Amino acid sequence: MDKLEKPPLSLREIVEQAGSLTRVAEICGCTVSNVSQLLSRGSDLPARHVLAVEVALGIPRSSIRPDLYPKDLAG
């Protein structure tokens, strides 16, 4: 990662921007328990949910999972 690039958003930061675990669960189509388990494990947002979060919260996919969506390819 370049020194000027921001680190990827953690799931905790995504939950903060969404306002609640419930909102993230709704966006992802999963249960609050699933989101809570991911948080407790310190997991990244699963790849299958990145685009839904991008659309719902306006967070660029490259900020959520730069390992999957590098900024130079995401536009």
MODELLER restraints for C-alpha pairs under 7 A, 6 or more apart:
rsr = mdl.restraints
at = mdl.atoms
rsr.add(forms.Gaussian(group=physical.xy_distance, feature=features.Distance(at['CA:8:A'], at['CA:63:A']), mean=5.17, stdev=0.5))
rsr.add(forms.Gaussian(group=physical.xy_distance, feature=features.Distance(at['CA:8:A'], at['CA:64:A']), mean=5.43, stdev=0.5))
rsr.add(forms.Gaussian(group=physical.xy_distance, feature=features.Distance(at['CA:8:A'], at['CA:65:A']), mean=6.28, stdev=0.5))
rsr.add(forms.Gaussian(group=physical.xy_distance, feature=features.Distance(at['CA:8:A'], at['CA:66:A']), mean=6.54, stdev=0.5))
rsr.add(forms.Gaussian(group=physical.xy_distance, feature=features.Distance(at['CA:9:A'], at['CA:63:A']), mean=6.01, stdev=0.5))
rsr.add(forms.Gaussian(group=physical.xy_distance, feature=features.Distance(at['CA:9:A'], at['CA:64:A']), mean=5.20, stdev=0.5))
rsr.add(forms.Gaussian(group=physical.xy_distance, feature=features.Distance(at['CA:10:A'], at['CA:44:A']), mean=6.43, stdev=0.5))
rsr.add(forms.Gaussian(group=physical.xy_distance, feature=features.Distance(at['CA:11:A'], at['CA:39:A']), mean=6.52, stdev=0.5))
rsr.add(forms.Gaussian(group=physical.xy_distance, feature=features.Distance(at['CA:11:A'], at['CA:44:A']), mean=5.92, stdev=0.5))
rsr.add(forms.Gaussian(group=physical.xy_distance, feature=features.Distance(at['CA:11:A'], at['CA:45:A']), mean=5.85, stdev=0.5))
rsr.add(forms.Gaussian(group=physical.xy_distance, feature=features.Distance(at['CA:12:A'], at['CA:39:A']), mean=6.63, stdev=0.5))
rsr.add(forms.Gaussian(group=physical.xy_distance, feature=features.Distance(at['CA:15:A'], at['CA:21:A']), mean=5.84, stdev=0.5))
rsr.add(forms.Gaussian(group=physical.xy_distance, feature=features.Distance(at['CA:15:A'], at['CA:24:A']), mean=6.24, stdev=0.5))
rsr.add(forms.Gaussian(group=physical.xy_distance, feature=features.Distance(at['CA:18:A'], at['CA:24:A']), mean=6.34, stdev=0.5))
rsr.add(forms.Gaussian(group=physical.xy_distance, feature=features.Distance(at['CA:18:A'], at['CA:57:A']), mean=6.77, stdev=0.5))
rsr.add(forms.Gaussian(group=physical.xy_distance, feature=features.Distance(at['CA:21:A'], at['CA:32:A']), mean=5.93, stdev=0.5))
rsr.add(forms.Gaussian(group=physical.xy_distance, feature=features.Distance(at['CA:21:A'], at['CA:35:A']), mean=6.61, stdev=0.5))
rsr.add(forms.Gaussian(group=physical.xy_distance, feature=features.Distance(at['CA:22:A'], at['CA:32:A']), mean=5.54, stdev=0.5))
rsr.add(forms.Gaussian(group=physical.xy_distance, feature=features.Distance(at['CA:25:A'], at['CA:31:A']), mean=5.37, stdev=0.5))
rsr.add(forms.Gaussian(group=physical.xy_distance, feature=features.Distance(at['CA:25:A'], at['CA:32:A']), mean=5.31, stdev=0.5))
rsr.add(forms.Gaussian(group=physical.xy_distance, feature=features.Distance(at['CA:25:A'], at['CA:35:A']), mean=6.31, stdev=0.5))
rsr.add(forms.Gaussian(group=physical.xy_distance, feature=features.Distance(at['CA:27:A'], at['CA:52:A']), mean=6.32, stdev=0.5))
rsr.add(forms.Gaussian(group=physical.xy_distance, feature=features.Distance(at['CA:27:A'], at['CA:53:A']), mean=6.41, stdev=0.5))
rsr.add(forms.Gaussian(group=physical.xy_distance, feature=features.Distance(at['CA:27:A'], at['CA:56:A']), mean=6.89, stdev=0.5))
rsr.add(forms.Gaussian(group=physical.xy_distance, feature=features.Distance(at['CA:28:A'], at['CA:49:A']), mean=5.55, stdev=0.5))
rsr.add(forms.Gaussian(group=physical.xy_distance, feature=features.Distance(at['CA:28:A'], at['CA:52:A']), mean=6.54, stdev=0.5))
rsr.add(forms.Gaussian(group=physical.xy_distance, feature=features.Distance(at['CA:50:A'], at['CA:61:A']), mean=6.23, stdev=0.5))
rsr.add(forms.Gaussian(group=physical.xy_distance, feature=features.Distance(at['CA:50:A'], at['CA:64:A']), mean=6.93, stdev=0.5))
rsr.add(forms.Gaussian(group=physical.xy_distance, feature=features.Distance(at['CA:51:A'], at['CA:61:A']), mean=6.60, stdev=0.5))
rsr.add(forms.Gaussian(group=physical.xy_distance, feature=features.Distance(at['CA:53:A'], at['CA:59:A']), mean=6.98, stdev=0.5))
rsr.add(forms.Gaussian(group=physical.xy_distance, feature=features.Distance(at['CA:54:A'], at['CA:60:A']), mean=5.58, stdev=0.5))
rsr.add(forms.Gaussian(group=physical.xy_distance, feature=features.Distance(at['CA:54:A'], at['CA:61:A']), mean=5.81, stdev=0.5))
rsr.add(forms.Gaussian(group=physical.xy_distance, feature=features.Distance(at['CA:61:A'], at['CA:69:A']), mean=6.27, stdev=0.5))
rsr.add(forms.Gaussian(group=physical.xy_distance, feature=features.Distance(at['CA:62:A'], at['CA:69:A']), mean=4.88, stdev=0.5))
rsr.add(forms.Gaussian(group=physical.xy_distance, feature=features.Distance(at['CA:62:A'], at['CA:70:A']), mean=5.55, stdev=0.5))
rsr.add(forms.Gaussian(group=physical.xy_distance, feature=features.Distance(at['CA:62:A'], at['CA:71:A']), mean=5.22, stdev=0.5))
rsr.add(forms.Gaussian(group=physical.xy_distance, feature=features.Distance(at['CA:62:A'], at['CA:74:A']), mean=6.39, stdev=0.5))
